[in-house]
Amino acid sequence: MVKTANMISGRIYEKVSNWRDYLYLREQNRMLLDENMKLQNMFPEAFHLADNSGVFFNEQTNDKQRRYAYLPAKVIDNSVNKQYNLIMLDRGKYDGIEEDMAVIGPDGIVGIVNGVSEHFARVLPVINRKFRVSAKFKKNNYFGSLSWNGRSYRHATLNEIPLHVSVSKGDSIVVSGFSGSFPEGIPVGIVDKVLQKDGSFYIIEVLLATDFRKLFYVTVVDDQMKKEKQYLENQTSDVP
């Protein structure tokens, strides 16, 4: 009887110990993510290049002017087998998250925030039929439109690349920087298959850098100059 009781107690202790280890590792992962965000926020790419001298500064205050701020978040819900997949994050308005902010993962592009509550955010991922982003070849800067055809969650399609462009399997595809929310150069994936369309343009199947089945922690990117840029774009659109 005593031996049985000891065995039961031992199993309970083991489960409690494993649970504590899990909670500890989860907290460590969160701490590492926060620390990584602090480092990213210090990179030169996060600041505005005010001239060609390589110095990042605010002309009015003679101080550094931040262009991008990076906010950590955890994926709490995710789908990969629907036509209109969505991702939910554990951060919201209270944490500084707003609609239209870019979301990236450890390996590359994830999506765009398209809904926010006080404590949660909804993300429209690359693997959603409504998603579009301007992407380019890293080797030569030729750009086109990247979208998802609703088939494999590991692949997307790059269109509008002329046939005279040199394209090879394995070429790196990155964000062009023309799609507002995303910083230029974020990895998208690599060329996996090359087809043709209407004799003038390629249809390029891209193996996505992000494996959405393994996505647990992400980074939300706040472009702090986006409103200024949009204001100027709206003025330009009024010009006849």
Helices and strands as residue ranges (DSSP letters): H 2-40, G 44-46, E 68-78, E 87-89, G 93-95, E 102-104, E 109-116, E 121-125, E 133-137, E 143-147, E 155-162, E 172-175, E 187-197, E 201-208, G 212-214, E 217-223, H 226-237
